[in-house]
Amino acid sequence: METQTGNNITEFLLIGFPTRLELQLVLFAVFLIIYLLTVIENVVIIITIKCNVKLHKPMYYLLSSLSFLEIWYVTVTVPNLLNTFLTQNNKISFFACMIQLYIFISLACTECVLLATMAFDRYIAICFPLLYPVIMNNTFCLQLTIGTWLLGFSVALVKAIFIFRLRFCGPNVINHFFCDISPVLNLACTDMTFTELVDFILAMIVIMIPLVMIIITYICILWTVVKMPNNLGRQKAFSTCVSHLTVVIIFYTTTLFIYARPKKAGPYNRNKLVTILYSIITPFLNPIIYCLRNKEVKQSIKRSLVTLHGMVLGTLMSSAAR
């Protein structure tokens, strides 16, 4: 296999969303607002969980890990897209492109495994409630989280190494708004059959195995919930799972469409729209979904806002008194 040393390409051109300048400014404002709200939402969740003792539980610890991941997920792609809208400079160096590709797929792989870990947490909590504090202790929860991130970044590293070793000799135009696997592979000028096969196998492993685990855990959860003697217990069990299941459905339907294909698709514009759903819209919606469906998180955020409001008022009043 030829290596990157024979490359004629030193930079790529990201097509992004080629439209009129007026529309690009509108898109800049829209994506900027979504990005800022996404970061703020997830930071609020992390701080709320950190500062409220009642939320120091494995479920919320994993949720804060997901929020931390989502912040980086949008930060890898959106700022560069905003810069393109504003400056019309759509160039990205070969090295920066490979780094962006690696970090993005690392976070995507990590999210797949993390969602499965969160499903496992709900499975233990509902199916084995008496053993839950013993099994999901702080040490094991920390080990699960670290293992999730290590696995995601390790799988992505293998995928990135095979892509990095390909030879790129032109054209250098990527029909996407960031360096993703499919559009980058479309530009390779060497035989990439083996690289595509490795990428597909790893994608199936990191996507399908966690997905199968999630499906199995929810089948077990459903079976346990159905056997519960009262409606109140069923409602409480379902309420802790609905948010996670909603996030899983949104994330996996779009991810499977893009990555779980044995042959890389052509650079169709519809792929960019689907990518926006799971790389920008989903991180924006996740905090809203979890907060709307979770009373503990909603109440904790309200208490934090009331406390913050009181502190601000107190500071203003003391300043005015001086």
Disulfide bonds with the S-S distance in Angstrom:
Cys97-Cys179 1.99
Cys169-Cys189 2.11
